[in-house]
Amino acid sequence: MKATPQVILGLCSYTHDSSAALLVDGELRGFVEEERLTAIKHTKDYPARAVEWLLGEAKLTASDVDAVAYNFQPAHFLAESPAALRLALSAATRDRVLPRAHGFAKTAVRTHRRTRLIGRQFPAARVVPVLHHRAHQLTAFAGSGWNEAAVLVADSLGERQTTTIALGQDRLRPRTQTLEAINDPASLGYLYGAVTEHLGWRRGDEEGTVMALSALGDPARFRRLFAQAVRITVTGFVLDPVYFPPRVLSPGYPRTTRRFIAETCPERHPGEPLTQVHRDLAAALQERTEQVMVHLARRTRTLTGSRRLCVGGGVAMNCVSIGRIIEAGIFDEVFVPPAPGDAGTSIGAALAVHADSFAQSPVAGVARACYLGPSYEDQSLDLTPWPSLHQVPLGTENVEFLADQLANGTIVGLFQGCVEAGPRALGNRSILASPLKPGVVERLNATVKYRESFRPFAPMVPAERAAEFFTLGQQAPYMSMASGVTGKAHKHIPAVVHANGTSRVQTITKEQNPFMHAVLMAFARRTGVPVLINTSLNVKGKPICGTPEMALDCLANSGLDALLLEGRWVTK
């Protein structure tokens, strides 16, 4: 075994959003989420296909791996078991002391067993558990490409930590120093997931639906409740167990109390009608989340003194909160990596092991990188399993042809190049449509995506023309920030303006995605507007299509008009 690991495999596995990343001599060779290859959304299975692809691309075998970086540390779960005894001091939490202590201890043992199981698959490797929030921090900071920045991570739960503030330094050999941490049960991710579940959607999956719903409600109705339930402190926030009882890492323990239900509304079950009380509850939750996130950003600025901020963790996917931080002017620039949630921690875990090995090689391939997964450019296309589909090879005028189709109102799936990292389609696995056609949002929701009618669609725009339509004031390459809009946007592209007056914009540069930038400019030559609707190439309940087979299934079983798949025009 080598004294210094040179081949490091980062893993997120056995929890949710399984993924793998590979560092070779400090260079990120690839990253992919297992769901993109198996079609099982948020899969927690060991990422066997992701690992197979990574090692195959690098021409390596399992025996060549020097270290496997795992994105949790078992011992830190165990530390919460005795700490749970403090809950015995309050009548509101006393009944959860023993199940909470047992749940964290059981999770520690289970996590340790998982690391041993992983180790058996890589005979020459040592398995290195990495503190979960450290992995988040490094994913966010290294992705920024900055030499120094503040780092704020907010999620549901690491081992014990739910929120951390750190200082990131050195873009070539990224490292972070945690300056302050908030431990469970104070957790924004837990809070948002609890209310998501109460409103009838799946926590850990459909929080974005609740965020979209919030724009249709009035937060004033439950503002006082959330101010009491989520109290802001000098150093952060706390959750009131009278409304949100402490987490137990075992099934069967509700995340909301009878008092919360009595003061808000009964639980809504999936499929039941949405009423104004549901909209208002979502609005109050979102408003309080934004207030806490802005407060945490101010605290981060105070502790670090930095003028730039990186945000990671699942809560970083709340694009409206990120927009509020930017609007507040606390930092000169804000960065959210393309995979801020747990999937991205496979990258951060690998970076942590690389840093701790004192390797001489600098980190490469991480900064501002998002197209990191498999590509199928040279693969032949057999449509035999899809007899209703037909293909026509296109020539060199793909850009102009696609712009024509979009300008004429065709809704097109786009499958090109490498799979994107993270939960957003960024122009390689996208559904594109003109925002200028009447009824396009209704059609996309009802017949293409099969999702709720109130959910908005994101615009993509050339970075150099973004200021004509959006007021964000900085680039947003990964569709992770909600921006205000200009009068020109209200006039010409109201289809991409949500009920709260914002858009989750993606800015595109020639360097980032030459093909999509060219399509946007070609569309502008035809319509006068350089903006397209961009949503992920999937339907509700399915992951973004990572393989040609998944994309063809999507075309065959949805209201998509056509699919541009690596230079082939596929229609029904």
Summary of the structure (lengths in Angstrom):
residues: 572
radius of gyration: 23.1
end to end distance: 54.3
largest distance: 72.2
contacts: 2139
relative contact order: 0.13
helix: 39%
strand: 20%
